Amino acid sequence: MIRRIDLRGSQADPRSLLPRAAMDVADAGDRSRPIIEDVRTGGAEAVLRWTEQLDGVRPPSLRVPPEVMQQATDALDPAVREALLESIARARHVHMDQRRTDTSTVVVPGGMVTERWLPVDRVGLYVPGGRAVYPSSVIMNVVPAQVAGVASLAVVSPAQRDFGGWPHPTILAACALLGVDEVYSVGGAQAVAMLAFGVDLPEGGRCEPVDLVTGPGNIYVTAAKRALQGVIGIDSEAGPTEVLVLADDTADAAHVAADLISQAEHDVLAAAVLVTPSEELARAVEMEVARQVAQTKHVERVTEALSGTQSAIVIVDDLEAGLRVVDAYAAEHLEIHTRDAREWAMRVRNAGAIFVGTYSPVSLGDYAAGSNHVLPTAGSARHSSGLSVQSFLRGIHVVEYDANALRDVAPHVLALSAAEDLPGHGDAIRVRLSSGDVR
């Protein structure tokens, strides 16, 4: 079911040997652009028309009414409510420590630079709704935005035919538990466009445009975020989910197999990769995968994901070689199942999130570890971070120099402006020197 790749003795770049799932964002962009333009010019009616065409249902209104939110909350299973509240509490606990404070630096006497941290004014949060329901994604988007101090939050989630054209009720309940009451029944590229441009609502009121859109979605959501970047800020271009497990002969094959399957059930394009120097573990995991897949609910989806070119068991010479593969691949989720697992984890340079030891599986991070599960995919962990409080903050430098401090640095500014052939820059200094403002 899951193929093997033998890298023992190889000096090749692991990135060329570990392909990811094919995802043609450019092709999706060709399909998304007409939707975006239609929403830009046609407003809410275009949003509703595309929703009906693509999701097979026309929501009774774009904004979810308070009574529908309340009904979803009242009907929430008590065990799910308790789990959501615990997840919210743990996420708040972790994200509160990510808050930034203003810092003032005295560069020279009379010259100071203050860095202020200000939240984005208004944010649109995308919560997917396709093969599965993701109330956990509500938490992972909303909590860091609230902790950052974002004053205005709008959540969008696809209309569901099975729920009268509203988003899944568990998503609505999660929003209500977080105190978010501006929720829209719309998904896909039309949702991103609506957030970017704003629309007047047929039921009255308005969805005001946002400054930033965060949250994962399908390829058309990703394409729309790419197309509208600049009109809005975005967190990332999310691709299919992925897990890489670095393991040695101490790993429990049943645990490793279960964790590979847990990510494979997300999507047929999900990537599940095991990197190990142990052939014995590789064989045991192959056997466990076959056994456990036969018992899982989404057997066809999991089988397709594990059989795809994006999934593999990779045999390496030793853990040092395995670490090189780990850093080259830069997985969204990385698990370490080795002796001295924390020591190996602390040596990793590139990963979205790292799960250390057999009792820290990715599924814990998906729901209740306190960490954020909106993470960089497709190798972008080499240069990008997961969603955090920082994602919703902007650093602004406030520069304050007095006359003496400017006079002292003026020769350096004049020299550099001349070197760059920008005499107007120098003149902005000279006018202050010659006018007597700077003595």
C-alpha positions as CSV (number, residue, x, y, z in Angstrom):
1,M,0.0,0.0,0.0
2,I,2.7,2.5,1.0
3,R,5.8,2.6,-1.1
4,R,9.4,2.4,0.0
5,I,12.3,4.8,-0.9
6,D,15.8,3.6,0.0
7,L,18.1,6.6,0.5
8,R,21.0,4.6,2.1
9,G,24.2,5.8,0.7
10,S,22.5,8.5,-1.4
11,Q,24.0,12.0,-1.6
12,A,21.1,13.4,-3.6
13,D,18.9,16.3,-2.4
14,P,16.0,14.6,-0.5
15,R,13.7,17.3,-1.9
16,S,14.0,15.8,-5.3
17,L,13.3,12.3,-4.1
18,L,10.3,12.9,-1.8
19,P,7.6,14.4,-4.1
20,R,4.5,16.0,-2.7
21,A,1.0,15.8,-4.0
22,A,0.4,17.6,-7.2
23,M,-1.6,20.8,-6.6
24,D,-2.0,23.2,-9.6
25,V,-2.9,26.5,-7.9
26,A,-2.4,28.3,-11.3
27,D,-5.1,26.2,-12.9
28,A,-7.4,26.8,-9.9
29,G,-6.6,30.5,-10.3
30,D,-7.9,30.5,-13.8
31,R,-11.2,29.1,-12.4
32,S,-11.3,31.4,-9.4
33,R,-10.6,34.7,-11.2
34,P,-14.0,35.0,-12.8
35,I,-15.6,34.3,-9.5
36,I,-13.6,37.0,-7.8
37,E,-14.4,39.6,-10.5
38,D,-18.1,38.7,-10.4
39,V,-18.2,39.2,-6.7
40,R,-16.2,42.5,-7.0
41,T,-18.8,43.9,-9.5
42,G,-21.9,41.9,-8.5
43,G,-21.7,41.9,-4.7
44,A,-23.8,39.7,-2.6
45,E,-26.0,38.4,-5.4
46,A,-22.9,37.1,-7.1
47,V,-21.8,35.4,-3.8
48,L,-25.1,33.7,-3.5
49,R,-25.2,32.7,-7.1
50,W,-21.8,31.0,-7.0
51,T,-22.6,29.4,-3.6
52,E,-25.8,27.9,-5.1
53,Q,-23.9,26.7,-8.2
54,L,-20.8,25.3,-6.4
55,D,-22.3,24.1,-3.1
56,G,-25.7,23.1,-4.3
57,V,-27.6,25.3,-1.9
58,R,-28.6,28.9,-1.6
59,P,-28.4,30.0,2.1
60,P,-31.5,31.8,3.4
61,S,-29.2,34.8,4.2
62,L,-25.5,35.4,3.9
63,R,-25.1,36.3,7.6
64,V,-26.1,33.6,10.0
65,P,-28.9,35.0,12.2
66,P,-28.5,35.0,16.0
67,E,-31.3,32.6,16.5
68,V,-29.6,30.0,14.3
69,M,-26.4,30.5,16.2
70,Q,-28.3,30.0,19.5
71,Q,-30.0,26.9,18.2
72,A,-26.7,25.3,17.3
73,T,-25.3,26.1,20.7
74,D,-28.3,24.7,22.5
75,A,-28.2,21.5,20.5
76,L,-24.4,20.9,21.0
77,D,-23.6,17.6,22.5
78,P,-22.4,18.2,26.1
79,A,-19.2,16.1,25.6
80,V,-18.3,18.2,22.5
81,R,-19.1,21.4,24.4
82,E,-16.8,20.4,27.2
83,A,-14.0,19.4,24.7
84,L,-14.4,22.7,22.8
85,L,-14.1,24.7,26.0
86,E,-11.1,22.8,27.1
87,S,-9.5,23.3,23.7
88,I,-10.2,27.0,23.9
89,A,-8.8,27.3,27.4
90,R,-5.5,25.5,26.4
91,A,-5.1,27.5,23.2
92,R,-5.6,30.7,25.2
93,H,-3.1,29.6,27.8
94,V,-0.4,29.1,25.1
95,H,-1.2,32.1,22.9
96,M,-1.3,34.5,25.8
97,D,2.4,34.0,26.2
98,Q,2.9,35.1,22.6
99,R,1.7,38.6,23.2
100,R,4.3,41.3,22.3
101,T,5.1,44.5,24.2
102,D,6.3,47.8,22.9
103,T,10.0,48.4,23.1
104,S,11.9,51.7,23.1
105,T,15.6,51.8,22.2
106,V,17.7,54.8,22.9
107,V,20.1,54.8,19.9
108,V,22.0,57.9,21.0
109,P,21.2,60.7,23.5
110,G,18.2,62.5,22.0
111,G,17.6,59.7,19.4
112,M,15.1,57.0,20.1
113,V,13.2,54.3,18.1
114,T,10.1,52.7,19.6
115,E,8.6,49.6,18.2
116,R,4.8,49.5,18.7
117,W,2.8,46.3,18.2
118,L,-0.7,47.0,16.9
119,P,-3.4,44.5,15.9
120,V,-4.9,44.3,12.5
121,D,-8.2,46.2,12.5
122,R,-10.4,43.6,10.9
123,V,-9.8,40.0,10.0
124,G,-11.7,37.4,8.0
125,L,-11.3,33.8,9.3
126,Y,-11.9,30.9,6.9
127,V,-13.2,27.7,8.3
128,P,-13.3,24.8,5.8
129,G,-16.3,22.5,5.4
130,G,-15.9,19.6,3.0
131,R,-15.2,16.0,3.8
132,A,-15.2,16.8,7.5
133,V,-16.3,19.4,10.0
134,Y,-13.6,21.5,11.6
135,P,-14.8,23.4,14.7
136,S,-11.2,23.1,15.9
137,S,-10.2,25.4,13.0
138,V,-12.5,28.0,14.5
139,I,-10.6,27.9,17.7
140,M,-7.2,27.9,16.0
141,N,-8.1,31.0,14.0
142,V,-10.1,33.0,16.5
143,V,-8.1,32.5,19.7
144,P,-4.8,34.1,18.5
145,A,-6.7,36.9,16.8
146,Q,-8.6,37.7,20.0
147,V,-5.4,37.5,22.1
148,A,-3.8,39.9,19.6
149,G,-6.6,42.4,20.2
150,V,-8.2,42.3,16.8
151,A,-11.4,44.3,17.3
152,S,-13.5,43.0,14.4
153,L,-13.7,39.3,13.4
154,A,-15.8,37.7,10.6
155,V,-15.9,34.0,10.1
156,V,-16.9,32.4,6.8
157,S,-17.7,28.7,6.3
158,P,-19.3,26.9,3.4
159,A,-23.1,26.6,3.2
160,Q,-24.2,23.0,3.9
161,R,-27.2,21.5,2.1
162,D,-27.8,19.1,5.0
163,F,-28.2,22.0,7.4
164,G,-30.6,24.3,5.6
165,G,-27.9,26.3,3.8
166,W,-26.1,27.2,7.0
167,P,-22.6,26.1,8.0
168,H,-22.3,23.0,10.1
169,P,-23.9,23.6,13.5
170,T,-20.8,22.5,15.4
171,I,-18.9,25.3,13.7
172,L,-21.6,27.8,14.6
173,A,-21.6,26.6,18.2
174,A,-17.8,26.9,18.4
175,C,-18.1,30.5,17.1
176,A,-20.7,31.3,19.7
177,L,-18.6,29.8,22.5
178,L,-15.8,32.1,21.5
179,G,-18.1,35.1,21.4
180,V,-18.0,35.5,17.6
181,D,-21.4,36.5,16.2
182,E,-20.4,37.7,12.7
183,V,-20.6,34.5,10.8
184,Y,-21.3,34.1,7.0
185,S,-22.7,31.0,5.2
186,V,-20.3,31.1,2.3
187,G,-17.1,29.3,1.3
188,G,-14.7,28.9,-1.6
189,A,-13.3,31.7,-3.8
190,Q,-16.5,33.7,-3.4
191,A,-16.0,33.9,0.4
192,V,-12.5,35.2,0.1
193,A,-13.6,37.8,-2.5
194,M,-16.5,38.9,-0.3
195,L,-14.1,39.4,2.6
196,A,-11.7,41.3,0.4
197,F,-14.2,43.7,-1.2
198,G,-17.1,43.8,1.3
199,V,-20.7,43.4,0.2
200,D,-24.1,44.9,1.1
201,L,-26.2,42.1,2.5
202,P,-29.6,41.4,0.9
203,E,-31.0,40.8,4.4
204,G,-29.8,44.3,5.5
205,G,-26.5,45.5,6.8
206,R,-23.1,45.0,5.3
207,C,-20.1,42.7,5.4
208,E,-17.3,45.3,5.6
209,P,-14.0,44.5,3.8
210,V,-11.2,43.0,6.0
211,D,-7.5,43.7,6.1
212,L,-6.3,40.1,6.5
213,V,-7.7,36.6,5.7
214,T,-6.4,33.5,7.6
215,G,-7.3,29.9,7.7
216,P,-6.9,26.8,5.4
217,G,-9.3,25.8,2.6
218,N,-9.3,23.9,-0.6
219,I,-7.3,24.7,-3.7
220,Y,-9.8,27.4,-4.9
221,V,-9.6,29.2,-1.6
222,T,-5.8,29.1,-1.9
223,A,-6.0,30.4,-5.4
224,A,-8.3,33.2,-4.4
225,K,-6.0,34.2,-1.5
226,R,-3.1,34.3,-3.9
227,A,-5.0,36.4,-6.5
228,L,-6.2,38.9,-3.8
229,Q,-3.0,39.3,-1.9
230,G,-2.3,43.0,-1.8
231,V,-6.0,43.8,-1.6
232,I,-5.9,41.7,1.6
233,G,-3.1,40.2,3.6
234,I,-3.0,36.4,3.9
235,D,-1.5,34.0,6.3
236,S,-0.3,31.4,3.8
237,E,-1.2,29.3,0.8
238,A,-2.3,26.1,2.5
239,G,-1.7,22.8,0.6
240,P,-2.7,19.3,1.5
241,T,-1.9,18.2,5.0
242,E,1.2,16.2,5.7
243,V,3.0,14.3,8.5
244,L,6.6,13.1,8.6
245,V,7.6,10.6,11.4
246,L,11.3,10.2,12.3
247,A,11.7,7.0,14.1
248,D,14.3,4.4,15.2
249,D,14.0,0.8,16.4
250,T,12.5,1.9,19.7
251,A,9.3,3.2,18.1
252,D,6.0,1.5,18.5
253,A,4.9,0.4,15.0
254,A,1.2,0.5,16.0
255,H,1.6,4.1,17.1
256,V,3.5,5.2,14.0
257,A,1.0,3.5,11.7
258,A,-2.0,5.1,13.5
259,D,-0.4,8.5,13.2
260,L,0.2,8.1,9.4
261,I,-3.4,7.0,9.0
262,S,-4.7,9.9,11.1
263,Q,-3.4,12.4,8.6
264,A,-4.2,10.3,5.5
265,E,-7.9,10.4,6.5
266,H,-8.0,14.2,5.9
267,D,-7.7,14.0,2.1
268,V,-6.7,11.8,-0.7
269,L,-3.8,14.2,-1.3
270,A,-2.6,14.0,2.3
271,A,1.1,13.0,2.7
272,A,2.2,10.4,5.3
273,V,6.0,9.8,5.4
274,L,8.1,7.6,7.8
275,V,11.8,8.1,7.9
276,T,13.8,5.5,9.7
277,P,17.1,3.6,9.7
278,S,15.4,0.5,10.9
279,E,14.2,-2.0,8.3
280,E,12.6,-4.0,11.1
281,L,10.4,-1.0,12.0
282,A,9.6,-0.3,8.4
283,R,8.3,-3.9,8.0
284,A,6.3,-3.7,11.2
285,V,4.7,-0.4,10.2
286,E,3.8,-1.8,6.8
287,M,2.0,-4.6,8.5
288,E,0.3,-2.3,11.0
289,V,-0.8,0.1,8.3
290,A,-2.5,-2.8,6.4
291,R,-4.2,-4.1,9.5
292,Q,-5.4,-0.7,10.8
293,V,-6.5,0.7,7.4
294,A,-8.8,-2.3,7.0
295,Q,-10.5,-1.2,10.3
296,T,-10.7,2.5,9.7
297,K,-13.9,4.3,8.7
298,H,-12.6,6.2,5.7
299,V,-10.8,3.2,4.2
300,E,-11.0,4.4,0.5
301,R,-9.7,7.9,1.2
302,V,-6.9,6.6,3.5
303,T,-5.9,3.9,1.0
304,E,-5.6,6.4,-1.8
305,A,-3.6,8.9,0.3
306,L,-1.2,6.2,1.5
307,S,-0.8,4.8,-2.0
308,G,-0.1,8.1,-3.6
309,T,3.3,9.3,-4.6
310,Q,3.3,11.8,-1.7
311,S,3.4,9.0,0.9
312,A,6.4,6.7,1.6
313,I,8.5,4.8,4.0
314,V,12.1,6.2,3.6
315,I,15.0,4.1,4.7
316,V,18.1,6.0,5.7
317,D,21.6,5.1,7.0
318,D,21.1,6.5,10.4
319,L,19.3,9.2,12.4
320,E,21.8,11.9,11.3
321,A,20.8,11.1,7.7
322,G,17.2,11.1,8.8
323,L,17.6,14.5,10.3
324,R,18.8,15.8,6.9
325,V,15.8,14.4,5.3
326,V,13.6,16.0,7.9
327,D,15.1,19.5,7.4
328,A,15.0,19.2,3.6
329,Y,11.3,18.1,3.6
330,A,10.2,20.7,6.2
331,A,7.0,18.9,7.1
332,E,3.8,20.6,8.3
333,H,3.7,18.1,11.2
334,L,6.8,16.3,12.4
335,E,6.8,13.5,14.9
336,I,9.9,12.2,16.7
337,H,9.8,8.6,17.9
338,T,13.4,7.9,18.9
339,R,15.7,7.5,21.9
340,D,16.3,10.9,23.4
341,A,13.4,12.2,21.3
342,R,13.6,15.7,22.7
343,E,17.3,16.1,21.9
344,W,16.6,15.2,18.3
345,A,13.6,17.5,18.2
346,M,15.6,20.4,19.4
347,R,18.1,19.9,16.5
348,V,15.3,20.2,13.8
349,R,15.5,23.4,11.8
350,N,12.5,23.1,9.5
351,A,9.0,22.0,10.6
352,G,5.6,23.6,11.1
353,A,5.2,21.9,14.5
354,I,7.1,19.1,16.2
355,F,5.5,16.4,18.3
356,V,8.0,14.7,20.7
357,G,7.7,11.1,21.8
358,T,5.1,8.5,21.5
359,Y,2.6,10.3,23.7
360,S,2.5,13.5,21.7
361,P,0.7,12.6,18.5
362,V,-0.4,15.1,15.8
363,S,-4.0,14.5,16.7
364,L,-3.3,16.0,20.1
365,G,-2.1,19.1,18.5
366,D,-5.1,19.2,16.2
367,Y,-7.4,19.6,19.1
368,A,-6.1,20.1,22.6
369,A,-2.4,20.5,23.1
370,G,-2.7,24.3,23.2
371,S,-0.5,24.7,20.1
372,N,-2.0,26.0,16.8
373,H,-2.8,23.6,14.0
374,V,-2.8,26.1,11.2
375,L,0.7,25.4,9.9
376,P,2.9,25.9,6.8
377,T,2.6,23.1,4.2
378,A,4.5,22.0,1.0
379,G,7.9,22.8,2.4
380,S,7.1,26.4,3.3
381,A,8.1,25.6,6.9
382,R,11.6,26.4,5.7
383,H,10.7,30.1,5.7
384,S,7.3,30.5,7.3
385,S,5.6,29.9,10.7
386,G,2.2,28.6,11.8
387,L,-0.6,30.9,12.8
388,S,0.0,32.7,16.0
389,V,-0.7,36.0,17.8
390,Q,2.1,37.5,15.8
391,S,0.1,36.8,12.6
392,F,-2.4,39.4,13.7
393,L,0.0,42.1,14.8
394,R,2.0,44.7,12.9
395,G,5.2,46.2,14.2
396,I,5.5,50.0,13.7
397,H,8.7,51.9,14.3
398,V,8.2,55.3,15.9
399,V,11.4,57.5,15.3
400,E,12.1,60.4,17.6
401,Y,15.4,62.4,17.1
402,D,16.1,65.9,18.6
403,A,18.1,68.6,16.9
404,N,21.5,67.5,18.4
405,A,21.0,63.9,17.6
406,L,20.1,64.7,13.9
407,R,23.2,67.0,13.6
408,D,25.5,64.3,14.9
409,V,24.3,61.7,12.4
410,A,23.8,64.1,9.4
411,P,27.2,63.5,7.8
412,H,26.4,59.8,7.5
413,V,23.0,60.4,6.0
414,L,24.5,62.8,3.5
415,A,27.2,60.3,2.6
416,L,24.8,57.5,2.0
417,S,22.3,59.6,0.1
418,A,25.1,60.7,-2.2
419,A,26.2,57.1,-2.6
420,E,22.7,56.2,-3.7
421,D,22.4,59.2,-6.0
422,L,19.4,60.5,-4.1
423,P,20.3,64.2,-3.5
424,G,16.8,65.0,-2.3
425,H,17.3,62.8,0.7
426,G,20.4,64.8,1.5
427,D,18.7,68.1,1.0
428,A,16.0,67.1,3.6
429,I,18.9,67.1,6.1
430,R,20.7,70.2,4.7
431,V,17.6,72.3,4.9
432,R,17.4,71.7,8.6
433,L,21.1,72.4,9.1
434,S,21.0,75.6,7.1
435,S,17.8,76.9,8.5
436,G,19.2,77.0,12.0
437,D,16.8,74.3,13.2
438,V,19.8,72.1,13.9
439,R,22.6,73.9,15.7
